[in-house]
């Protein structure tokens, strides 16, 4: 009877005094939430819902969580009703209620989740009302702030295309800017939420495109502005305890309505995701694809440089490995999208040079790998210069500019290692399996020689009591016995440069790159063999092309210019004297042994034995004997007992040279080692 009276004839409770439905008030269903909601819909003149009445509904929900499904269903139906009748002012009440519920009833968020996501999808589809779309974005931000697991991950991921579409609407009116800011704020929260739960969306390319479009559209994000923003406190204000990092304080309204600000927040959240090599590559790939397709690498554009600099700064500040970003940037030079576009390759290398200047100084495998990649590209530039002797002028120009950019980047990276040891280890790896093809072997040794010059110049002050690496020493001894005589010359130069970086070399061939005048414009002729060429060839090149004495200082990095001026660099037509004054002058500069890398007795014995074996090779030229004599001089400087019977060996080399020239046959003079 009671059930029938309550459902069929509820009015009987007021008509019949003895009705079975008359029970204690607490046992009857409470309908107060409908009354509270109806009071909320009694909007004042300004059209905004009353926060106090919404607070009453939140208190009711917190005391009666079992009524949440009925309340959410009622609110959804009311929202859909108002939208059908285009009552946008009344439709805004429902998202305001949900935002308040999500903030004040966090423990009941799972009960509100499904309904909230339905409301968000509906609001984002309301293209005729900017205010409703803004409320939908802000409601999504509040919802993401209360999530503690990845239950709704895939439902949320489906909203990314809608948010990106809203954020890409370039409107200059106030509401358009506010709408873009709200969409970017929601994207920032989405990226952070997915990063917290180790998930990278398949729609990351669209998110990156939106972020970069904001960088391009806002002229404030130039390179100088990025430097200023690094010291800006607005970004640090976002990390408020207990709140989502994508939020800002209520009083920073100007920042919260700025799309560029939220683009930076998105970028920061992406940088926080990149914690190891796999995630760094996953984050950078969409960026690099966008930079390639829109020509953002260009220094005149500056978008790629500003974005990567800011990401590197954020990664370093958060304790992550910023060297990974630098390494992947250098590896991108080989990507198929830019492999045949030298202009973009040069721009990428220049961006990498700026990143290297900003990178932290410490030895790492990542930096060593990046240096190895640069040296390989140096070798490719040299090889192209040798093989394409009749190449077009523009190809030679791009190749020359790429070489200069690579060398500048190599200098910057070398300074960040902090020690010459990792660089020498990398060089030894490059000399493994040295090709027997003459040009490939010569260009490989040439690139290694240039790297050794730069490394020795940067770290020559730390040579005190440093031992020569065994692995590199072994590879150099093998290179000294290479079938190509000019490759053998290059290996001697590498050894001399590493052991005694300040010792001037007697050979006359100048180092590369060689500045030349071509059609009235400055370019660099890359001669991979110039380190090994004879004086006659270099004189011919000078007479034909007008070689200058040195590169102009403003066209080369300071460290490279100093390196070229400090090593074995002599003019092609001014040969150093080989008499006693030369050795006396050079030996007098090495009274301080702190600038020499140490060779142990075993290494010295192997070196002298190698020189003896090389001296009897059939294809030796005068330059080969010249380099062997200089290497012997270096060995004496490194030997503790400079007065020994080993000095006898130096006098055998001229005799062997004469025997080679006169075809007397193989000499069999004994090798004396102390």
Secondary structure, 3 states (H helix, E strand, C coil): CHHHHHHCCCCHHHHCCCCCCCCCHHHCCCCHHHHHHHHHCCCCCCCCCCHHHHHHHHHHHHHCHHHHHHHHHHHHHHHHHHHHCCCHHHHHHHHHHHHHHHHHCHHHHHHHHHHHHHHHHHHHCCCCCHHHHHHHHHHHHHHHHCCCCCCCHHHHHCCHHHHHHHHCCCCCCHHHHHHHHHHHHHHHHHHHHHHHCCCCCCCHHHHHHHHHHHHHHCCCCCHHHHHHHHCCCCCHHHCCCCCCCCCCCCCCHHHHCCHHHHHHHHHHHHHHHCCCHHHHHHHHHHHHHHHHHHCCCCCCCCHHHHHHHHHHHHHHHCCCCCHHHHHHHHHHHHCCCCCCCHHHHHHHHHHHHHHHHHCCCCCCHHHHHHHHHHHHHHHHHHHHHHHCCCCCHHHHHHHHHHHHHHHHHHHHHHHHHCCHHHHHHHHHHHHCCCCCCHHHHHHHHHHHHHHHHHHHHHHHHHCCCCECCHHHHHHHHHHCCCCCHHHHHHHHHHHHHHHECCCCCCCCCCCCCEEEEECCEEEEECCCCCCCCCHHHHHHHHHHHCCCCCCCHHHCCHHHHHHHHHCCCCCCCCCCCCCHHHHHHHHHCCCCHHHECECCHHHHHHHHHHHHHHHCCCCCCHHHHHHHHHHHHHHHHHCCCCCCHHHHHHHHHHHHHHHHHCCCCCCCCCCCCC
